[in-house]
Amino acid sequence: MKKIFFTFFLCTFAFAYSQVVPGDTVRMGPLAKDSVAVITKPSKPAKPVKTEAKIIEDLENANGPTKKTIKLNPTRAGLYSAVFPGLGQFYNKRYIKIPIVWGAVGAGVGYALWSNNQYKKYREYYVAKLNGTPNEFVDSHPWLDKKALGNAQDRSKRQRDYAIAITGLIYILNIVDAVVDAHLYESRHDPDLSFTPTVIQDQYGFSTPKTGLSLSYRF
């Protein structure tokens, strides 16, 4: 029985081995027996190594503002406004403030001059009343005594002094506004910083929308 099984397996192995096609083997020429074929891929050019300064420059360009921000000189703006009110605002490109400054300073100077003229006029009437010298206004208003003319004189003088003080304060504020505005010009025109009015919405819908200010900073 063992001989039968052995003969069966031997025949099966011989049949399977005979099915191998000679073309399946790789044939090489006689000169290729001792040679080895080496296939190399084309190497990629090496990337240039960035220096530390180049890396820092790339980071600054990536994280910096999207456009160049113009810088103003606050000292120059203050000097311009001190020489001529409104000139500092023109330097800061705040043209809408120029007529406001001119109007405020002009009104103060005009009222001070008018009050000074009133003071001089009432001062003349008061002196004429005290000395009894003839005066057209005093003679046409005999019911005005020395006390009334003296009060009118003091009131005109006080109004003149107040007008001069307020005009001087407006002049100083004009200089301060030009200096501060020049300081804030860079941040106001920085594309990474915005401060604008906005409408604040209630996310739950319990209250009506309100107006407010929105501050945005990108870094």
C-alpha positions in Angstrom: 0.0 0.0 0.0 2.9 2.3 0.8 4.4 1.7 -2.6 1.2 2.7 -4.3 1.0 6.0 -2.4 4.6 6.7 -3.0 4.2 6.0 -6.7 1.1 8.3 -6.8 2.8 11.3 -5.2 5.9 10.9 -7.4 3.7 10.9 -10.6 1.8 14.0 -9.3 5.1 15.9 -8.7 6.5 15.0 -12.1 3.3 16.2 -13.8 3.3 19.6 -12.0 7.0 20.2 -12.8 6.4 19.5 -16.4 3.9 22.4 -16.7 6.6 25.0 -16.2 7.1 27.0 -19.5 10.7 27.7 -20.4 9.8 31.2 -21.4 9.0 32.1 -17.8 12.7 32.1 -16.9 14.8 35.2 -17.4 17.5 34.6 -19.9 20.5 36.9 -20.0 23.3 37.0 -22.5 26.7 35.4 -21.9 28.2 38.7 -21.0 25.5 39.4 -18.4 26.4 36.5 -16.1 29.0 38.4 -14.1 27.6 42.0 -14.6 25.2 43.7 -12.2 22.8 46.3 -13.6 22.5 49.4 -11.4 19.5 51.7 -12.0 19.8 55.1 -10.4 17.1 57.8 -10.2 17.9 61.4 -11.1 18.6 63.3 -7.9 16.7 66.5 -7.1 18.6 69.7 -6.6 19.2 70.4 -3.0 17.2 73.3 -1.5 19.2 76.3 -0.4 19.6 76.6 3.3 18.0 79.8 4.7 20.0 81.9 7.1 18.7 83.1 10.4 18.3 86.7 9.1 16.3 85.4 6.1 14.0 83.4 8.4 13.4 86.4 10.6 12.6 88.6 7.6 10.2 86.0 6.2 8.4 85.9 9.6 8.2 89.7 9.8 6.8 89.9 6.3 4.2 87.2 7.1 3.1 88.6 10.4 3.5 92.3 9.6 0.9 94.8 8.4 -0.5 94.2 5.0 0.5 97.7 3.8 2.9 100.4 4.9 1.7 102.7 7.6 2.6 106.4 7.3 4.1 107.9 10.4 3.7 111.6 11.4 5.9 113.8 13.5 3.9 115.0 16.6 6.4 117.7 17.4 6.1 119.2 13.9 2.3 119.0 14.1 2.3 120.9 17.4 4.7 123.6 16.0 2.5 124.0 13.0 -0.6 124.5 15.1 1.3 126.9 17.4 2.3 129.1 14.4 -1.1 129.1 12.8 -4.2 127.4 14.3 -5.4 124.6 12.0 -2.1 124.1 10.2 -1.3 121.1 12.4 -4.7 119.6 11.6 -3.9 120.1 7.9 -0.5 118.3 8.4 -2.4 115.4 10.1 -4.8 115.2 7.2 -7.7 116.0 9.5 -9.3 118.5 7.2 -12.7 118.4 8.8 -11.2 119.9 12.0 -9.8 123.0 10.3 -13.0 125.0 10.0 -13.9 124.0 13.6 -10.6 125.4 14.9 -10.9 128.5 12.8 -14.5 129.1 13.9 -13.7 128.6 17.6 -10.6 130.8 17.6 -12.2 133.5 15.4 -15.4 133.6 17.6 -13.2 134.0 20.7 -11.1 136.7 19.2 -14.1 138.6 17.8 -16.0 138.5 21.1 -12.9 139.7 23.0 -12.4 142.6 20.7 -16.1 143.6 20.9 -16.0 143.4 24.7 -12.9 145.5 24.8 -14.6 148.2 22.7 -17.6 148.1 25.0 -15.3 148.4 28.0 -13.5 151.5 26.5 -16.9 153.1 25.7 -18.4 152.6 29.1 -15.0 153.6 30.7 -15.3 156.9 28.8 -18.9 157.5 30.0 -18.0 156.7 33.5 -15.0 159.1 33.6 -17.2 161.8 32.0 -19.9 161.3 34.7 -17.4 161.5 37.5 -15.7 164.6 36.2 -19.0 166.3 35.0 -17.5 166.8 31.5 -20.0 167.1 28.6 -20.6 163.8 26.8 -23.2 163.1 24.2 -24.2 159.7 25.6 -24.2 160.9 29.2 -26.2 164.0 28.4 -28.8 162.0 26.4 -29.1 159.5 29.3 -29.3 161.6 32.5 -31.0 158.8 34.5 -27.8 156.7 34.3 -25.8 157.4 37.5 -22.2 156.7 38.3 -22.9 153.3 39.8 -24.8 152.0 36.6 -22.0 153.2 34.3 -19.4 151.7 36.6 -21.2 148.3 36.6 -21.5 148.4 32.8 -17.7 149.1 32.6 -16.8 146.3 35.0 -19.1 143.8 33.2 -17.6 144.6 29.8 -14.1 144.2 31.2 -15.0 140.9 32.8 -16.5 139.6 29.6 -13.3 140.7 27.7 -11.1 138.8 30.1 -13.2 135.7 29.9 -13.2 135.8 26.1 -9.4 136.1 26.1 -9.0 133.2 28.6 -11.4 131.0 26.6 -9.6 131.9 23.3 -6.3 131.0 24.8 -7.6 127.7 26.0 -9.0 126.9 22.5 -5.5 127.8 21.1 -3.8 125.4 23.5 -6.4 122.7 22.8 -5.7 123.2 19.1 -2.0 122.4 19.7 -2.7 119.4 22.0 -5.2 118.0 19.5 -2.6 118.2 16.7 0.1 116.5 18.8 -2.2 113.7 20.0 -3.7 113.2 16.6 -0.2 112.8 15.1 0.6 110.2 17.7 -2.6 108.2 17.0 -2.3 108.5 13.2 -0.2 105.4 12.8 -2.4 103.2 14.9 -5.6 104.7 13.4 -4.4 103.7 9.9 -2.9 100.4 10.9 -4.7 97.6 9.0 -4.2 95.2 11.9 -6.0 97.6 14.3 -9.5 98.9 13.8 -11.8 100.9 16.1 -15.2 101.5 14.4 -18.8 102.0 15.4 -21.0 99.0 15.1 -24.4 97.6 16.0 -24.4 95.2 18.9 -26.9 92.4 18.5 -28.3 90.4 21.4 -27.6 86.7 20.5 -30.6 85.5 22.6 -33.0 88.0 21.1 -34.2 89.3 24.5 -33.3 93.0 23.8 -33.2 95.3 20.8 -29.9 96.0 19.0 -27.7 98.8 20.5 -25.1 101.0 18.9 -21.5 100.7 20.2 -17.9 100.6 19.3 -15.9 97.6 17.9 -12.2 97.1 18.6 -10.4 94.6 16.4 -6.7 93.7 16.7 -5.0 91.2 14.5 -1.6 89.8 15.4 
